[in-house]
């Protein structure tokens, strides 16, 4: 089977830190958002090619990252968009990619901005044990949070109802961007030809489960949908287990380092206090008190008190 890792978004809610950097390449501890999934697929013998689906704006960054990491299965597939307003929607982009790359095998699809606690190989085991499409489902524990996702209703492991971003969720079990399809369930063109919604994959799942059985792999491990500064901080906090990570090539002198602090290569921090702070490479912090703050590359700050998820980037 083949795999598609979705990395075509522009992450406008994280601007300016993602204005020129794909959020999938944001650092999370000593790795990035996307590398856990890419490495798992690299190691899984069932996967032939992993198509990393992105846009023209970020193609060069992903190409360089693939080369740097030495992935052998990962192949960049670029949609012809360079701006948020030009996007086709996720389902539309999937249909175009399948046609562009000539995919006719079983297919695993996962969002590149998802950091999941389980190994994707576990989900593929589940898919192989069931006859038909499968999705991964997670209990977000809050009906308010559930409004932002596709709500899943199950009978055992079978999906019997699916609602995309309901105003009044009946439960808190939601579908995450993790799907597997047998080759004969890749009906995106048929779906789109019926004037169906091209934006969210949940709409396709809702349509598909009315055509054939769809199974749900439920899990209790962590899941982070990284789309806002708060969710990025939560992800880094989990990865660092609340602690700090100072790169060997960073300089930290006469400074108080609190919880969830990541200071990256080439950064310089002196006479400062950091708590829940992410300092990107080559940034300089002098005589500052930073709380819930992200400093982008090459940013220089001196004599400031900052808090409240303030993001600074040139």
N, C-alpha and C positions, 0 to 999 in steps of 0.2 A: 504494500500500500504506500501511498504518498501522503505528505503532510503539507498543510498550509499554515504558516504563522502570520497572523494579521498584524501589520505594523504600518498601516497607511494613514493613521490619524495625525492631526496637527496639534492636538493637546492644547487648545487655546485657553483652557482653564488654568493651565500651568505657566502661561506666558508671564514674564519674558524669559523664564529659565529654559523653556522649550521652544523659544521663537526660532532658533537656528540649530536645535539639538532634538532629535526624536526622543520622546519620553521613554521609549523602550531601552534606550542606552543610558538612562539615568543611573548613577551608581547606587547600589544597595549593598552596603558592606564592601567586600572585596570583589564583588561581581556586579552585574547590571541586571535590570529588570528582566531582560529577555533571555539571558544566557542559561538559566536553569532549564528552560524548556528546550532550547536549541541543543544543549549538551545531552539531555535525555533522549531526544530524537536521534542524535548522532550515534548514541550507544545502542539504540534499539534495532536489532537486525530485521525487524519487520518493515522498517521504513526504508523506501528506496531513495526518494528525493524529498528534501524539505524545501518548499518554496517560501521564501520570505517575501511577503507581499507588501510593497511600500509605494510611495509616490515619487515623482521626479525631484521634489524639493530635498528629500532625505536619502536619495539613492546612493550618493557618493559616500555619506557617512556610514551607511550599512555595508557597502562594498568594502570599505576600509576595515570595518570591524570584523567582517567575515574573514578577510585575509589575515588580520592580526591574530585572530583566535584559531586559525588553521582548520576551520570546519570543512569537511570533505563532501558532505551531503547537501549542504545549504546552497541554494541557488536563488539569486535575487530575481524577483519578477516585479517589474515596475509598471504601475498604472499611469496613464497619461494625464496626470493632474499635478499641479504645482501650488494649489491654493485650496483652502477649505471650501470655497464656493463652487469648485469644479468637481467635487467628489461625487461618485456614482451611488453611494450607499454601500453597505457591507455586502448585501446580497448581489447587487449589481456588479460590484468589484469581483466577487467570487465567480460569478458567471463568466465575466470577461477573462479572468485568470485561467479558468478551466479550459476555455476555448483557446486562449493564447498559448498555453503550454501543452495542449492536447492531452489532458488528464482523462484517463478512462479506467482507472483502478479504484479500489476502495480508498477512502479519503478521510484523514484526520485533520480537523480544523480547530485552531486554538488562538485566542487573542494574545498578542505579544505583550500587552500591558497588564496581564494577569500574573500575579505571583501566587502560586498554589502550593499547599503543603504536601500534597501527594505527588508521586512520580507519574507523569503521563503514561508510562508503561502499564501502571495498574489499571488505568482507564481503558487502555487498548486490550488488556486481558479481559475486562468486562465486556467490551464490544465483541470480541471473538467468541465469548460464551453465549451471546444472544444473537438471535436471528433478526437483523434489521438495524436501523439507525439508533444511535445512542447519544445522550447528552449528560453532562455533569451538573448536579444540583446541590445547592448549599443553603442551609437555613441561616438567614441573616439576622434572625432574632428580633426583628423590628418591622412592624407593618409600614411604618413611615419609610424605612429603607427599601422595603419591597416594592414601593411605588416606582422606583427607578429601574426596575429590572423586569424580566419576563417571569411571571408567576407560574409555577408548575403544580398541577394536581395529579396525584398518583393513585393507582390501584395496584398495590404491591410495588413492582418495579416498572410498571407500564404507565406511560403518560396518557391520561384520559382527558386532560384539559390544559390549555396553555393560554395565558393572557399577557400580552406585552404591555408593561408599564400601566397596570390598572390603577384607577383612582381610589378604589376601595378593595385592597387585597384581602382575600379570604384566609390567607395563611402567610407564612414568612419563608417558604421554600421557593428559591429562585433558581433559574437556569443561569449558569455562567457561560462565558464564551469558550466552550469546550465541547466539540461534537465529533462524531464519527459516522460516516455514511458508507454503506455498501455501494459499489459502482452503479447499480441500477436505481439507487435512490438520489443520484445527482441530477435532480430535475429542475435546476434553477431557471433554465430557459423557459420551460413549460410554466413554471410559477410566474415568472416575469411577464410572459405573454398574456397572462390573465389579468393584467393591470393591477397586480398586487404590490404591496409596499416594498420598495427596493432597499430600504435603509437598514433595519435591524434584522439580524438572523432569526430572532424570535418569531417574527411574522412568518418566516419560511417553516419553522418548526411547527407552528400552529397549523399551517396548511398541510404539512407533511403528515402529522399525526392523525389527520382525518383521512389520509390515503392508505396508511399502513402503520403497524405497531411501531412505537418509538419507546425505547427503554431509558431509564434514568439511573445513573451511577451517583448515589448520594454519598457525601463524605463529611467528616467532622474536623478534618485538618484545617489549618488557616487558609484564608483566601483574601487577597488584597486586590481590589480593582483600583489601580493607580491612575487617578484623574485630576486630583486637586492637591494643593500643598498639604492639607491635613492628612490625606490618605498616603501621600509620599512619606511624611514624617512617621506615620503609624507603621509603614512597611520597614523603614530604616530602624525604627525602635525595636520591632520584632527581630530583625536580622541581627542587630547588635545586642539583643537581649537587654536593652536599656542602658548598655554601657557606652564606651567611646572607642573610636578607631582613629588613630593618628598615623598617617603614612610615614614610613621611615625617612622619606625625603621632605617632609614638612618640618617647619620650625615652630615650636611652641615654647615660649619662655615667660616666666613670671606670670602665669595665667591660671585661672581656676576653670577646670574642665568638669562640667556636670554630666547629666544623663543625656543619652542619645545625641552624641556629638561625633561628627565625622569630619576630619580635617585631611584634605587630599594632598597629593604630591605637589611640592613646590609652594604650598601655601605658607604664610607666615603669620603667627598669632603672638602678640606680645602685650603684656600689661593689660590683659582683658579677662572677661568672664563670659564663658559660653555655656548655654544650657539649651538642649534641643536645637542645635545649630548644625547646618551642613555647609561646609566651606569648600568650594570647588578649587581646582588646581590654580596655583599662582595668584590667588587672592591674598590681600594683605589686610590684617586687622590689628590696629594699634589703639590701646587705651579705650576699649569699647566694652559695653555690656550688651550681649546679644542673646535673645531668647526667642525660640521658634522663628529662626531667621535662616534664609538661604542666601548665600553670597555666590554669585556666578564667577566664572573664570576671570582673572585679571582685575577684579574689582578691588579698589583700595578704599578703606574706611578708617577714619581716625577720630576719636573723641565723640562717638555716638552711643546712645542707648536705644536699642531697637527691640521690638517685641511684636507679637501678633502675626506671625507668618508673613512678615514683610519680606518680599523677594527683591533683590537688587541684582541687576545685570546690565552691562553696557549694551 
